[in-house]
Amino acid sequence: MKIGLLSDTHSFLDPKVFVHFKDCDEVWHAGDVGDSSLIDELEAFKPFRGVYGNIDDPTVRQRLPLNQFFTVAGLPVLITHIGGYPGRYTSRVRQLIDETKPGLYICGHSHILKVMMDKKRGVLHMNPGACGKQGFHKIRTVLRFDINAGRVENLEVIELGLKGAI
């Protein structure tokens, strides 16, 4: 199963996303979608899963949940927008992780690309950074990876370019 992961589009979806994710089986969005038309574009492109973020309006919040918990190719996955990272989870997310015991925990919000293992809880944390034009990040990023027999493999960081350059 090949996954394309993005976050923090803030109403801007770079056309390069469709090129980089053309061979993906699913596309996941970790919140702060912005305009709900982006959901339409991604759903028309590939099977789509996403969560809403703190900037998302009621239209997006009606279409996407706060949290997603599901299993893909043997890997339990938890996605939410705001949650922190290993050693610095919000109390809400710490409780969710301890209850659901995902193998992969994904969040957005910080606009900081980060992939790290939480050895204490046995969960891989991913934040794809931000691929929109809003925020303090300098480089727009997404992640692409495979899930095979309950494991993340072939993880790639894809740089879409400078925040101000299209």
Order of alpha helices (4+ residues) and beta strands (2+ residues): beta-alpha-beta-alpha-beta-alpha-beta-beta-alpha-beta-beta-beta-beta-beta
